[in-house]
Amino acid sequence: MNFIYNLYPVRAVFSIFQVVTSWLTPRNWFRWKPTSAGQLEKVEQKILNYCKNLSEKKFVPVKSEEIWTVVLNKEKEEEHTPLVMVHGFGGGVGLWIQNLDDLSEKRTVYAFDLLGFGRSSRPTFNRDPSLAESEFIDSIEEWRKSVKLEKFVLMGHSLGGFLASAYAIKYPKCVQHLILADPWGFPEKPPVNQEQQRLPGWIRLLATMIKPFNPLAGLRAAGPWGPSLVRRIRPDLRETFSEVLEDDTIFNYIYHCNAQKPSGEAAFKTMTIPFGWAKFPMINRMTDIPSHLPLTFIYGSRSWIDRSVGNRVKYIRNDSQVDIQIIQGAGHHVYADKPQIFDRIVKKICDTVDHNIALEQRKSQLATEKERNIGDEIQDE
């Protein structure tokens, strides 16, 4: 889950109130300007212009749909294990802008917009939560086949971490290491009495009122004031991306990613229960991931995500490699809040994968040579 669950509730409600009241003035009645695919493309291009290692930008066919994909350092694909990056709720490839060049320094990196998000196709997902999840997962597998990837490191943030885990359960043979950056959807929902003690009554009332709507319906209702709404609710994003992006680019990007047809957003709502818990928590399925597949959790120390889940996974998968990294000073957007530290952890993981693959190849080569030598000795006798 991305920026929407990182809000200060009072600030969010007050900002929405300000935006709504501004609609009521006559001067705004005729200023409505809807979003478009072209506007999203334009603002994303402004972001991607920062990339130095960009090799390809393309729509990858996935049955009757298309998944928008960017590829960096394509020429290194045969030399090192590729890295595949899966964004979180409400995001897209542009949010990785501070990481793409660094992570692709010596390997190929693939980043794509999940089906139903960003510039990818926005189909109507199944209303059954398990089937909606499967549609996400199967689209990733079809994407993998289309780009002809055999082995890769898979990294997902927030909702992307949830889906990356589900993918590793269903299609584990291609995943060399699973990296979960502040993943959403792992813990079970606490008992009702505990949740009521934790949340103020006005928040529960507000949640009940907006329950029939998709999570970001208010952002779309804001129309041309959407970027302003994002800016008021999350002013910290300007500073977070200030080293690479100027003016309101990041706010415009988030707005145009989410102001169009709420396809993936509706699927996400189908997969959740109030207040933002997964209907089928991933913690109950982690033992379904093959024990030989190593996992790494990367948490921000200031994130709202419950990082004790990582320790629970480590306990229940005691026959598997499970590492937990906590980045001090980072929030839920751990990859953007502390990009240098985050990238250093991810690159070390990828280098370890390369090293282990090289060792396995060397062992296989030695075994083949040994069999050949034994065969030659038998023939000589």
N, C-alpha and C positions, 0 to 999 in steps of 0.2 A: 504494500500500500504506500502511496507516495505522499505528496505534499499535503493532501487534504486532511490526513489524520495527524499532522504535525502542528496543528493550529493551537493557538491560545483561544479557548472557546469564547470568552467575552469579546476579544478582539474580532473574532469571526462574525459573531452575531451583530455586533455594532457596525461592522463594515458592510454587511449585507443590508442592514437597515438604511445606512447612508446611501447605498447604491439604489435601493428600491425607491426611496423618497425622491431621488434625483430624477427618476423616470417620470414623476408626476408633474414636472414643470413643463409648460407648453413648448419651450424651446427645444426640448428633447423628443417630443412626440414624433418628429419626422426625421430623426437622425439615425434610425436603425440601420446597421450594416452587418449582415450575416457573414459568418466565416466561409471559407472555401478551401478546396484542396490546393488551389493556386497560392493562396495566402500562406498556408502551412508550408508549401514547398519553398516559397520565397524566404520565409524566416529561417527555415532549416538550412537552406543554402548559405545564409549569412553566418550561421553557426559553423557549418562544416568547412567554410573557407579558412577556418583556423587550422584545419588538419594539414599536416605536411606529408603524411604517409598514405593518404587516401588513394586507393587503386581503382575501386569500382563503386558505383552507385547504381542499383538496379532493382527492378521488381522481379522477384523470383516466383515463377508459377507454382502454385500448390493446388492441384486439381482445378476447380473452377475459380479459385481465388488467387490473389497475389500478395506476397510478403515483401515489404520494402526492406532492402538490405544494403549496408555499406561494408566494404571490404578494404582492409588496410594491409599494406606490405604483402601483397599477393605472391610475390616472387619467393618468399621465404617458406611457402607452405610445405615444400618437400624437405626442408632442412630441420624444422622444429614443429612441435605439436601445436596446431592452431588453438586459439582461444575463442569461444563463442560466448557472447554477452547478451543476457536477457533482462530487459528493463522492468521496472515495477509499474504499479497501477497509475494510470494517467500520464505515463511518460512516453519516451521514444528514444531513438538513437542519439538525438541531440543532447540529452542530459549526460552522456558519457564524454562530452567534449574535452574535459580536463584530463581524461585517462587514455583516450584512443591512441595518440601518438606515442606516449610513453610505453604503453603495454604492447604496442606493435613494433617496438624498436628492433627486435630480432625475430619476430614470429608474425604469422598472419593472424589478424583479428577479424572476426565477423561480429557485427552488431545488427540486429534486425528489430523492426517494429512488430510486436506480437499481433496476431490476427485480431482485428477489431480495435486496434489502437494506432495512433500516429498516421502514417501514410499507407499502411497496409489496408487490404480490403476489409470492409465492415459488414460481414454477413449477419444474419439472424441466428443466434446460437440457440441450442436446445434449452428448454426451460427446466429440464431435469439437471440438478447440480452435478451429478457424476458424469452425465453425458456431455454437459458443457465443458467440464474439465477435460474429458477425453478429446473433445474437438480441438481444444488448445494444444494438447499433447500430440495428437496425430498430425496437426498442421506443422508442428516443429519437426516431426520425423519426415514428413513429406518435403519440407524445406531442406533438411539434411540430404535427402536423396537427390534433390534437384541441384544442389551446389556440390554434390559428390564428395562429401566429407566422410572419412572412415573412422578416424580417431581424433578426439579433441578434448580439451579441458572445458567444462561447462560451468559458467558462472551466472547466477541470477540474483537480482536485488528485489527485496520485498515480495510482491506478488510473483515476480520473476523467479525468486528463490523457491517459492512453493511449487511453481510449474516445473522448474528445473529438477526438483526432487521427484515429482510425479513422473517426469520424463525418464529419469534414471531408474525408476522402478520398472517402467514398462519397456524401455529400450536401453538396457544397461551396457550392451556390448561395445558401444562406441565411446562411452564416457570414460576418460582416463582419471579424472579427478573432479569432484563436485565441490564448487565454492558457493557458499550461501552467505550473501551480504545482507545482514539485518533482515532475515527472511520473515515474511508474514505468514500467518495461517498454521503455525505449528502447535501452540498450546490448545488444550480443551477449554471451553467456556466454563468459568467458575460457577458454583451454585448461585442461584438467584439471590439469596440473602447476602452473600459476599459481594456480589456485583452492586446491589443496591446500597450497601455500605460504602462502596468505593466511589460511586458516582452521585453528584448532587441531584436533587429532585428535578431541577429545571432542565438539566441535560437529558434526563430520562424522558421528560415531557417533550422536549424539542425533538428527540430521536423518534418518539412515537408519531409526532406530527409529520416528519419527513419520510417515514418508513415506506409509504407507497411510491416514493420517487427514487430515481437512480441517484447515486451518491453526488454527482456533479451537476444535477439538474439546475441548481441555482446559478452556476457559472454560465450555462447556456442561456438562461433567462436574462442574464445581465447584458447579453449581446455585445455591443461595442464597448461597454463598460467592464467587460470581463477582464481584460488585462489589468485595469485599474483595481478590480476586486482582488485579483491575485496579488498585486503589488501591495495592497493594504493588509492582506492577511499574512503574506510571507515576505515582508520587506527584506529579510535576511538573505533572500536568494540573490539580490543584487551584489552583495558583498561576497557571497559564496562563489559566484562565477565572475567576479570583477577582473580577474587576471586575464581572462580570455574574451569576455563579452562586455560591450558597452551599452549605454542607454537602457531601453526596456526590452531588449531582444529576448531575454529568458522568460519574461512575463508573457510576451506575445506568443512565444513558442508553446508554453504550457496552455495558454488559452486556446490557440488554434488546434492543438492536439486533442483538446477535450470539448470543443464547442461544436463539433460535427456529430454525426449520427452516433449515439451512445451504444455501439455494438458490443465491444469488449467490456465496457462498463456495465451493461445490462447483464452480461454473462457473469461478471464478478459479483454483482448483487445476488444473482441466482445461487452462487456458491457460498454466500455468507448468511449469518444470522446476527441479529442485533447484539452488541454494538460493534460490528466489524469482525466477529469471530468466524472462522471457517466452519462450514457445516460438517466437513470431513477432515478434522485436524490431521496434519501431517505427522505429528508425534506418534500416532498410532500405526503409522505405515513405514517408519524408518527401518525397521528390521527386514522389510521386503527388498531393500536395496542390497545387492550382493555384498557380502562381507569383505571381498577383496577390493571393493571400490572405496578409495580414501575420501574423506569429507573434511572440509574446513569451514568453520563458521567465522565470519568477520562482523563484529558488532561495534557500534558507536557507543561510547560510555554514557552519552547523554540521550540516547534514543529511548523512545517509548516502548520499543520491542522488548519483550521479556527474554533476556539472554540466558536465564537459568535453563531454558529449553535445551541449549547447546550441551550443558552438563548432563541433562537427562538422556540426550541422544548418546553421549559418550558412555554413559552407564549401561544403557540397554544394548549398545553395540560394542560390548567389551572385547569382542573378537575381531574388531576392525579398527583401522586408523581414523581417529576423529580428533581434529585439532580445533582449538578455540582461540581466536585472536580478538582482543578488545583494543580499539583505537581511542585513546584518551582525547577528550575535547570534541569528538565527532558526534553528530546526531544521527537521525535515521538515514539521511543521505550521506552515509559514511564515505562513499567513494568521491563525493564532491566536497565534503567538509574538510577532509584531510587527504587530498588526492596523492600526494607524494608518498605518504606512509602506506596508504591503501595499495598503490601500484607496486610498491616494493614487496609487500606481502604476496600479491598475486604473481608477480614475476618470479619470486623465489619458488612458489608452488609449481609454476610452469617449467622452470629449469629443473626441478626435481623430477618431474614427469619425464622430461627429455632424458635425464640421466638414467632413470630406471628402464626406459625403453631401450636405450643404448646397451645397458647391461644385459637385458633379456636377449637382445639381438646377438650380442657377443657370445652368450651362453649357448644359444641355438647354433651359432656358427661353429663353436668348438665341438658341440655334440655331433654335428654333421661331419666335421673333419675326423673325429674319432671313429665314427661308423665307417667312413671311407677308408681310413687306415686299417681298421680291422678287416674290412672286405679285401683289401689289397694283400694283407698277410695270409688270409685264407687261400686266395688265388695262388700265391707264391708256393704255399705248401702243396 
